[in-house]
């Protein structure tokens, strides 16, 4: 089990000015930020990142959405990072997310759900490697 996970503050949350509050919630949740950057993905980059979903009906909309504005990508560290972060962000559907979770507080819908969180240690490593070189990690 790894003690690192990956997250993105998505374009809907950055556009609404929630970036700072979300980062504060992450830190308050006991996570240390080991790498972070503000970036706007091209459609090609978003398509590559979400290639695992390329056969799904929502893929085109997801790529369009994720390339629609800036995101904040980050590698986070904490014991049991992946599972604890998934708990902190809450269910994909903010209507079903627990009170106090990031998605309950900042997400508007299943599609505009404020943050991404890796779903496994393996994907956390892959996703972190997509955005950060070894020189950008602490």
Buried (B, 14 or more C-beta within 10 A) or exposed (E): EBBBBBBBBBBBBBEEEBBEBBBEBBEEBBBBBBBBEEEBBEEEBBBEBBEEEEEEEEBEEBBEBBBBBBBBBBBBBBEEBBBBBBEBBBBBEBEEBEEEBBBBBBBEEBBBBBBBBBBBBEBBBBBBEEBBEEEEEE
